[in-house]
Amino acid sequence: MTSRAEARDPELSKPCRWDNCHAQPGERCTNRRNLPRETSHPGRREDWVIALVACPDCKAPIDTRCIADDGRPRANIHKPRDQAADDAYAKVLEDASRDVPPGGRR
């Protein structure tokens, strides 16, 4: 079951790989003082995007980092891949909301 936090920030479904954070799935990222951050670390979002969609720009498949022009893995993801992930997730949320009957209970 998806938590409300995961619905707002779907990258929470992945663990954070940031050196000083290492938040587990479902947990918010933390700063160096171990206080919760308002946003996830960028690498956590990238991991979620990579796991969700293939890159329409470089054709990197799901679970594979984007590829630079020289054939090496990029340090970050292409913008079209990031947008494709947002679009795919918005569709999932929209489809899920259609399953909720009037009154909000299933």
N, C-alpha and C positions, 0 to 999 in steps of 0.2 A: 504494500500500500504506500502511496506517495504522501509524504507529509506536506503541510501547507508551505513550509520553508522550501521544500524541494520543488513545489509547483511554482513558486516565485523565482527560485534560483535553481534551475535543473542541474547545474554543475555540482550541487551538493550530493548527487548520486555517486560521485567519484571521490576517492581520497585525495587529499591535497599533498603535492610533492614538494612544496616550498620548504626550504631548509629549516626554518624555525617554527613551522606550523604542524604539518602532518596530521591535520584534522581527518577523522575517519568519515566514511559516507554518512550523510545525515547531520553531521556536525558543522557548525560555522567555522570558517577560518579564524585564526587568532593572530594577534600581532606579537612582537617580541616580548611584551609584558604579559602574554597569555590572556589578553582581553579580546573579546569577539570583535571581528572586523565587520563593517557594514557591507562590504563586498568581498567576494572570494578572490584569492590570488589569481593572477592572469593564467598561470600554468594549469590551474585546476579547470578553468573554463576551457582552455585549449584541449585538455585531455577528454573532457566531455564531448566537445565538438568532433574530435578525431574518432571517438567511439560511436558517434551517432550517424555521421554522413561522410560520403566520399567527397573529394574535392572536385568541383566542377571546373576549376582552373587548370590544375596540374594532373588531374585524374588519379590522384593518390586514393587507394581504396580505404574503406572503413578500417580503423585500427592501425593506420599507417600515417606517419607524419607527412606533411606536404613536402614536395620535392622542388628544389631550386633548379634554375636553368642549367646548371652544371651537373645535375644528377644527384647531388648530395641532399640530405634532409635539411629542410629550412629550420631556422631557429624559432619561427612562429608560423601561424597558419595564414592562408590566403583569405582576404576579406570575403570573396564569394562563398567560401566554405563556411565561414562564421555566419553569414546571412542565411545560407541554406539550412544550417542547424536551427537558427531562430525560426525560420519559416516552418520547418518540419515539426518543431516543438509546439508552435502556435496551432498547427493543424491537429496535433494530438490532443491538446487542451480543448480545442473547439469540438472535436469529435466526442471527447469524454463528456463535455457539458450537454451534448444532445441525449446522452444516456440517462440523465437525471430527470425523473418524472416531475410533474408539477408538485410543489410542496417540498421538494428537495430531498426526499428519501427514496431509497431503492428498495 
